[in-house]
Amino acid sequence: MLSLLQPDYVKVDRSFINHCDRHEGNQKFLQRVIKLARELDILVLAEGIERKELLFCKEIRVHYAQGFLM
């Protein structure tokens, strides 16, 4: 679907971001999203960054982060 629509951005729902630094299932999903997005030249925005998730998202090179992390 992504290759058909060719969006500029993909926003990943907070349900996949929440505690992704601890949950292996979410980590694997996010890594697949990042890989596919890079192949299709799509930027990725992670929604719901409110704690240490930011560190994992930086590690896998998410382009943008949105949330209430202070």
N, C-alpha and C positions, 0 to 999 in steps of 0.2 A: 504494500500500500504506500509506503514512504517513497519508493522509487517512482511510483505512478503519480503521486501528488507533488513531489519535489518541493517540500516546504523549505523555507530558509531556517526555521527554528523548530525544535521539538521541546515541549515542556513536560518534564517527568513529574508525575503526581507525587505528592508528599507521602502517600502510602508506601511508595518504593524507596523514598529518601529517608524516612523516619527510622533512625537507628541502623542505617545501612553500614555504619562502621562496625556493627556487631553481628548482623544477620547475613550469613553466607548466601542464602537464596537471593536476597536483594542485591548483594554485591555482584553475583553472577549475572543477574538480569541487567543491572546497570552497565556492567562491562560489555555485554552484548549490544546494548543500546548505543554506547559510545563507539564501539567498533563499526556498527552499521552506519551510524551518523557520519563518521569520518569517511567511510567509503563513498557515501552519497553527498558529501560536502554540506552537511546540515549542522547547525550550531545547536548545542544542548543546554537547556536551562533546567536546573534542579530547584524544585519548589519545596519549601518547608525546612529550610536550613535553620535549625534552632539550637544545635549543640555540636558535638564533635563530628557530625556528618560531614561538615565542611572539609575536614582533613581528608577523609576518604574521597570525597568528590574532587578535591584538588589532585589527589594521587592518581586518579583515573582520567584526569584532565577534562572535567566538565567545564564548559565554556563560561557559563553564568550561574549564579546562585541567587535565590530569593528567599528571604525569611527574616526572622527576628533575632538572630544571633547577635549578642553584644560582646 
